[in-house]
Amino acid sequence: ENSFTVAIDGPAAAGKGTIGRAVAAHFGFAHLDTGLLYRAVGRRVLAGEEAVAAARALEPSDMAEPEALRTAAIAGAASEVAVIPEVRAALVEFQRAFARRAGGAVLDGRDIGTVICPEAEVKLFVTASAEVRAERRCRELQAAGHATDLATVLDEVRARDARDAGRSTAPMRAAEDAVLLDTSEMSVEAAVAAAIGVVSAAR
Ligand code: C5P
């Protein structure tokens, strides 16, 4: 059976996850939030493991409770382990196998269209201004019961963006053939509809 891959990249809290989940549900594709892999490695490192060994030891159970991985501390640790080439290399095959699965797959992350799936049938680069993204992330964190404020989240978002875009291995950037989607002034519904339109046109 043929595979069909949708690659969604972009900075933190731009809407990749929401769009990825909605596109996957619409077309009946599987969805992988690849940030969870790096977060799971980050959590192991915070618990005392060495980063490369942690990446090689990763198991599905590490990603079993995604909500537990969505803290600011784990996000920071994730973006620190994500600069290590051996950590990234240890996660490549799992992601590529997921992308190749029959019936279609959506992967969201930072390097899906550029490194993991350069042959993806659809590539989207989802962005929004740092201020809008920080507001969204702040609301999510507060709704999940984490005590934080907008200035702190904006600082964290900017630090993570700089590390993700500035690293030498698989830096966050739009693939040349990616469709850019700036969600700063779009509702969730409008952003999802735009993404579904791009995928529909490619099928
Ligand atoms: O997407 P999310 O915010 O969960 O990702 C956490 C961190 O994992 C990112 O800041 C980035 O450093 C790293 N990451 C990556 N490549 C991916 C997905 C996430 O480097 N494909």
Boltz pocket constraint, residues with backbone or C-beta under 6 A from the ligand:
constraints:
  - pocket:
      binder: B
      contacts: [[A, 12], [A, 13], [A, 34], [A, 35], [A, 36], [A, 38], [A, 39], [A, 75], [A, 78], [A, 79], [A, 80], [A, 82], [A, 108], [A, 109], [A, 110], [A, 111], [A, 112], [A, 160], [A, 164], [A, 170]]
      max_distance: 6.0
